[in-house]
């Protein structure tokens, strides 16, 4: 179950923690793809990057939610 994150007496959604992690993972993947020149093989780059972010977000929520 997702629990709130308390910071200085304020409660935040756990997505405040999960979003930056997923963004960093997708940015790292994008950097690696550009360094290896594999980004030219992707048909729709914008859709690929959005779907990659969503997959990383789902993976982060799954791994860090504590089931």
N, C-alpha and C positions, 0 to 999 in steps of 0.2 A: 504494500500500500504506500502511496506517495504521502510524504509528510511535509509540513511547512518548514521553511528555513527561517530561523529567528536571527536577526541581525540588529543590534542596538534597540531591542524591544519592538521592532517591526517584524511582522510576519510576511514572508514572501513565498510565492509559489516555488516548488522545486524545479520548475522549468527555468528559473533564473540561474540555476547552477548547470542544468543539462544543456541549455542552448549554447553557451560558450564552448563547452566541451565538444559538442557536435560540430560547431562552426570551425574550431581549430582542427579537428580531424578531417573535415571536408576541405579546408584550405591546404592542409598538408598533402592530401591526396591530389588536389588540383595542381599544387606545385610540382609534385613528383611526375604527374602526367605531362606537364609542360616541359620539364627538364628532359624527359625521355622522348619527347616529340610524339607522344601517343594521342595528344588532344586532337590531332588532325583526323584521326580515325573515328572520332565520335560524330555521329550524324547530327544530332541536335544538342549542342553543348549546354545551353541553358537548362533544358529539361533534364539532362544528365546530372548537372550540378545540383539542381533542386531535389531530384530523387535521391542523390547521394547524401545530401544533408538530412533528408527525412529518414533514410535508412540508418545513418549514424545516430540520429536523435532517438530512434526506436531502440537501437542497440544500447545506447547510454541509459535510457530509462529502464530497460530490461535488466541491465547489469547492476545499476546503482539503486534500484528501488527496494531491494532487500526482500523481495518476494515474501 
